[in-house]
């Protein structure tokens, strides 16, 4: 999984770097956006694990649903606040900060086609 993330980040940085040079000029927002996107992605998936662990510790179904929904809200509200603040001040590029959120989904989707399943 790590080689995929490194390759995907490198490809995204090259593509957006070329775009930045041709359209916007040289700026810090492109690499900073990629860095922030990766940090947000890692934090998001870390909170998925913490939320799932907390939910599975709960014995009652209603309380487990409430905890699951609470962790869902915390994750997405946190992502929204981080992006809203950084984009409002123009510190990051949206083109490089959002794609890392989809890297794990792309990896697991592609691995379904490359992994052999025995029946």
N, C-alpha and C positions, 0 to 999 in steps of 0.2 A: 504494500500500500504506500509506503514512503517513496519508492521510486516514482510511482504514479503522481504523487503530490509534487515532487520536485520537478518532474517533466511538465506537468500541467502548469505549475507556477512559472517555469521558465518560458514556456510557449506563450502564456498570457502576457508575461512581462515584455517579451520581444514584440508581440503583435501590438500591444497598447503603446509600447515605446515608439515603434515606427509611426503609429497613428498620432501620438503626441508630437513627434518631431515634424510630421508633415502638416498637421492641422493646427495644433495649439502652441507649439514651441516647447522648449525644454522647461520642465517644471518638476516640483517635488510631489505633486498630488498623485501622479501615476504610481511610483513605487510605494509611497505612503499608503495609497489606497489598497494596494496588494498586500502590504504588511497588515493593515487593519482588517482586511477581509479574512486573512488567515487566522488572525487572533480571534476574531468574532466567530469564525467557523469552529475553531478548537474549543472555545468557551461554550458555544451552543451545544456541541456534541458531548462535552463534559457534563453540562447541565441535563442533557437527556439521560445520561447514565445515573446521575444523582437522583433525578426525579423518578426514574424507574425503580431504583433501589428503595427510595422512600415509599413509593406506592406499593411495592411488593411486601414491605414490612407491615402494612396495614391489614388488619383482619376483616374489618367490615367493608362490604362492597360499596356502600354509599360514601364512606369516608375515603376509600381508595379512589373512587371517581373524582371526588372533590380535590384530593391531592394531585391526581394526574392532571386535572384541568388547571389547577393552580400553577404547577410547574410549567405547563404549556404556556400559560399567560406570562409567567416570569421570563421564560426564554424569549418569546417573540416581542414582548414589551421592551426588554433589554436591548435586543437587536435594533428595534425601531428607534429607541432613544439615542443609542450610539450613532447610528447613521444619520438621524435627524440633526444632531448637534454638529457632527463633522461635515456634513454636506451643507448645512446652513452657513458655516463659516468658510466653505470652499477649501477645506484642508485635504480632502481626498477626492479621487476620481471614482465616479460610480461605475465606470467601465471596468476598473480593476478590483473594486472592493466587493462587488456582488458575486461574480463567478466562483470564488472560493467556497461560498456557501453550498454550491451544487457539486463540488468535487467528490465528496463521499457518495452521493447518489449516482453520479456518473460512474464512479469506480465499481460500486456494487452492481449496477446495471450491466456494465461491460463484463464483469467477472462471471456473470451468469452464463454468458455465451462462451467464455474461454475455459470454464471449469467443466471437467468431465464428471457426469453423475452416473453412478452405477445403480442398477435396479435389481 
